[in-house]
């Protein structure tokens, strides 16, 4: 009897297992917390799951997805970031495939803390975004977000998205198992910074554009002490170490040794202060800054100024500034021309241009710093009920009707095409209040706008500033000259943990190194490195080395 019962029990167990497996062959139904099939290789996911994520290939009936949008408190009267004409436009198009998009506002200044809170509480929208790669990948490794490879990698899936983003950018968020823990938004250009200089002063002094560190020092000295306008209030230089508190601006690339090798750079970069501890050229860079300070070739009171960035603008417009480094296109005030316009209103002959980065002191080559190929990371938490629909929305954003229109607006209302097919703004003031205030934040899959090539981006961007096109084009050219080292997105966990302490020590010792006497420099530098070592810099480098060896 026991034997028959045992056999019957076994039979029922097998039957139940068979029925269960049979049920699993039905069309996949996504539920919160459900583990999705992993892609064994590119293209395998589409055949295994049958997802249709190319916009227009499937109608979802009538479902709602939610998407994060940054709130910068800049909405015009009558609009909010979640309720405006562009949200209506999105839903007009997404309604054609049975999807409604509801937006969840997150203050831009609270991006990281809000993302962490929403993930911990399970209250995040279906599409979330964050710029911190380690944080987003950590969510995935902890099982809190979906592997997006099954929804994107197949040949008939997310065609528009893959075409726009490109394989290099897409793979930024892919791990060694071929899992895709996020969609990395594509940058239209990696151009980051320029060196800017008073060209009219160079010409008046009979000096060539500096190409080496020694030539730069001589130029700055002449600007200050042999000024062609006879000014005694000249601020010869303003470099990033003083302005922003970090050493890896384009000027530092003339001194840093890690830029010579891509792998070494990738390990030592990304977390800006890593260069301090590891790079053999850091001492020489800071020694050069110390030399400038003690020679009076920079603002000798920069460190007591609470808003040095604003002060630099004032120096620029007042005609006091000789040379500085800043974000690309800074000389035209981020495409509005006010800095040069105001300077030329005072001195019509003044000319502030960008120049090539200086030659590196170690090998004589030109190195440039660039942004990563990606911007923000868009990811899908396990609370999402329909990943397929969420990715379909991202795919639409990569189309002409989607991202292009959200960014550029409507032909005839916001822009016209020139003879080369470049969109040209009709009325900048109208665009600013109608769409520009939100266009970047709605375009989740791209940074800096909807452009297919760098050339297209630079040309279109120059058209935003009639009369100053040559400056914009030249700025982008100089920002991409030489060997470009793109900043990395990985942040070592120890650096994240110790970031506040590191920043405080860094700010303190930068001032000491720059403003101290030349005789005290080596002692101060040794103290600085010892402090950093105590905070775990060896561990930071170890974590970054392990990451890059693995990826």
PyMOL commands that set and color helices and strands:
alter all, ss='L'
color gray80, all
select helices_A, chain A and resi 2-24+44-49+85-97+108-121+133-141+149-152+159-165+167-173+199-205+213-225+240-243+250-254+258-260+262-268+274-278+282-294+302-304+308-317+330-332+338-346+387-397+400-408+428-442+454-463+469-479+493-515+518-534+537-550
alter helices_A, ss='H'
color red, helices_A
select strands_A, chain A and resi 63-71+99-107+128-130+183-187+193-198+235-238+321-327+352-355+367-370+374-379+415-417+423-425+446-447+483-486
alter strands_A, ss='S'
color yellow, strands_A
deselect
rebuild
show_as cartoon
